[in-house]
Amino acid sequence: MEAAAGREVLFSQTETHDNGSHRLEADCRRPRAVRRRRPLWGRPTHVSGVLDAAVLFPSKMHFADLTSCRYHSGPFDADSWAVPLLAVGWLEEPHPFSTGEVPAPFVSRLRTLLAQTKGEYRQFGFRGVHVCSLCASKSQVSPCEAGWSQENLFVPGTGEVFVTPGGVLHYIEDHSYLPPASFLVAVSRCPDVDSIGYRQALRQANAGVHPPLDETWAECLAKSKAFAEAVAAKRRLPQGGN
């Protein structure tokens, strides 16, 4: 238990789950006020089409590399996929991680894919500002601008799908993080996120099953607009009209 001013009293919680051969360690901290409400762990809160995870869990979320990801329902839950959904780059102090030199072409490709997913699948980004606990542990300045780690990239592999947060670039460039070799290969082969090939690659990686990334942000907006127009048209009908 940690004390702070007013309502900002926080508590820490570590949860360990077993999923076959995979082991997941989730280290999270939540405001005391949230704990008194109905349990929110495991289900997303949607605000304007964006997951409000960073507000509900403001401090830490750790998954060991290549363990099963079970962060939320929908595409962040391994049960939503026909193949393993493996976490990569969900780093937090004090959990150890691999370090080493990462090829420049990989970093460039990863940067491009993250930028694309930020625009193409904005509804699967997280709200709020994440603080890098690795920087904090070394008394270094953490990236503090909104948006540095809110996007989440799904990368098709071979009989598996990887999910990584946008902060993985910071971990690679500033903390010498070395992602798993299978992830390096998958990123190098991943089609542009804004292409039809990306959806096809995700489906192929997901054993031919349609992936839970069912709509792009533009498609979500178009559906919402069509629904709003239908409601408005219905309201304009004369009373008792069909």
Sequence and secondary structure as in RCSB ss.txt:
>XXXX:A:sequence
MEAAAGREVLFSQTETHDNGSHRLEADCRRPRAVRRRRPLWGRPTHVSGVLDAAVLFPSKMHFADLTSCRYHSGP
FDADSWAVPLLAVGWLEEPHPFSTGEVPAPFVSRLRTLLAQTKGEYRQFGFRGVHVCSLCASKSQVSPCEAGWSQ
ENLFVPGTGEVFVTPGGVLHYIEDHSYLPPASFLVAVSRCPDVDSIGYRQALRQANAGVHPPLDETWAECLAKSK
AFAEAVAAKRRLPQGGN
>XXXX:A:secstr
 B  STT  EEEEEEEEEETTEEEEEEEEEEHHHHTSS  TTS  EETTEE HHHHS S     TTSB BSSSGG
GBGGGSSS EEE S   TTS   B    HHHHHHHHHHHHHHHHHSGGGSB S    HHHHHTT     STTSS 
 EEEEE SS EEEEETTHHHHHHHH B   HHHHHHHHH   TTSHHHHHHHHHHTTTS  S    HHHHHHHHH
HHHHHHHHHHHS TT  
